[in-house]
Amino acid sequence: MSSSAIEIPVAELFAKFPHLRKIEAMWGSAECRKLLFQLMTDTRGGTRQGFPKEHALTLMRLMMEHDRKFPQFEHVIALQEDSRWGDVSRRGIR
């Protein structure tokens, strides 16, 4: 298996949320890391319902695996200025 392949089970996640299949196409890129972070962060002012526990866990594992395989993108995050984490970039974390 190549280092660029996703190693954790994602079939149930993609069956329940077909639009997340784009993770496979984006895997190994800064854009994938941004997407995974955005999926795990409330960027809708508290109106996001969130994922069921088992799928949130899969997404977290995907982000951790992506960080392990592609450490150059580990600190690539996409934050809105009004989020409670919006000051992260001003503290030198990128």
N, C-alpha and C positions, 0 to 999 in steps of 0.2 A: 504494500500500500504506500503510495507516495505521501510525502509529508504535507502535501497540500489538501489531502482528502480529509473530510470530516470523519472522525473516528467514533463519535458517540451516537447512539440510536436517535434518529430524528423522524422516523416514519410516522409515529403518532402525532408529533407536533405538526408536521406538514399535512397530515390528513385532516386535522382539526382546523388548521390555519393555512390553507393552500398558498396564500399570498406570501408566506414566509419562505417559500421555496427559493426565492431570490437570494437567500443566504448562501445557498450552494454556488450560485453563479458569482457571487461577490467574495466568496471565501478567499482569504489571503490578502485582502486589500484594506486600506485605511477606511474605505467606505463601508465595508462589512463591520469593522470595529465600531464605527459611528452608529450604524443601524442597531447592532446588538445593544449598545449602551442606551440608545434612545428607546428601544423596546422595554428596557428594564427601568426606565426613569419616567416619572410623571411629568410630561411636558405640556399637559393640557389643563393646568390650573386646578387639579383635583378632580377633574371630570372623567379621567381614564379609569375604566373598570378594572383593568389588570388581567393577568392570565391566571388560569387555574394553577394551583400549586405545582402539580407535576410538570406542566409546560413552562412555568416560570423557572423551575429547577433545570429543565433542559436548556433553556435560553442562557441561564447563568453558567452552566457547564460549557455551552458553546463559546461563551465569551472567555471563559478561563482557558479553554483549549486553544482558542484563537490567540490569546495573549502568550501562551506557552510556545506555540509554533511560529508566531510572527511578533516577536517582542518589539520590533521597531514601531508597531502600531499601538502598543499597549496604552500609551498616554494620549492617544487621539480620541478626543471626546467632543461631542456636539452638545453644547449647552445653550439654553436661551438665557438672555441677560436677566430675565425676571425670575429665574428658578432659584431655589434656595442654595444651589451649588454654583450659581453664576459667578461667584467671586473666585473660583478655583483658578481660572486662567490668570487672574491678577496676582495670584500668589506664586506664580512660576511653574505650576503644573500644566503641562500641555499634552 
